[in-house]
Amino acid sequence: MPGMADIRAKERWERRTQGPLLLLSVLFAVAYAVPIVRTDIAPWAREACRAVEWSVWAAFALDYAVRLWLAPRKWVFVRGQPLALLAVLLPLLQPLRLLRLVSALLLVGQRARMASRVRVTTYVAGSCAGLLVFGSLAVLEVERGSPNGNITTLGDAVWWSFTTMTTVGYGDLAPTTGLGRLLAIGLMLSGIALLGVVTANIAAWFIARFDEEEAGEQRQTAAIEALTAEVRALRAEVAELRGGRTASGGAGGGPVAGAAGHVSSPRS
């Protein structure tokens, strides 16, 4: 069946490329962070980091194209993963480093969700850490050159990202540019969504534990009821055996008594 063969080929491709693509995403993170943290790097190093960013994006775009080619129903695949398509097309619309960052985060998230062995808690923790780091780097890159900007160091950027993600918002640091405020909106929405996932995951864990305890109590009750039924059955069998022995004893004593009475009558 050609459809099943294509599905298996797509699954094999996803399993084999998951690890290398995750390593490439780490390489992208390093290449994105170095020019922001170290503003005094040589021009050739900056260009090398930019080349690494584009190469990683190209690898993810190639992965999307191969998965689309292996998908039995291509339109269903495109409709089912709109964020992946947006992440592939986003850097082509306007070649900004920030757009490549967003596209890389979207593509890494899509591939991580496909991994059956990645637990929800691990995925959420990784998403929180990634958003914190990349949000800090992105807002530092945007706000550091602003005349009225107050986010000028990496420490300030990390503090602002943390307070924004947790929706605390002390107000001591705030973006002043339009792009920085757009980043703040995305970070706040992402933080709210991740906090909702964490809350739901904790609630599901408690519910699962309660269900396990209830199921254990039900199993214990069923076992006690089964043992009680067996004890009652054993008592009934013992009562039947005792009744049978008593009946057999009474039936055997009748002829003896009759014989004794027959023998003693002539003497009287």
Salt bridges, closest charged atoms under 4 A:
GLU14 OE2 - LYS10 NZ 2.78
ASP40 OD1 - ARG38 NE 3.27
GLU47 OE2 - ARG50 NH1 3.64
GLU53 OE2 - ARG97 NH2 2.73
GLU53 OE1 - ARG100 NH2 2.78
ASP63 OD2 - ARG67 NE 3.06
ASP63 OD1 - ARG111 NH1 2.73
GLU141 OE2 - ARG97 NH1 2.80
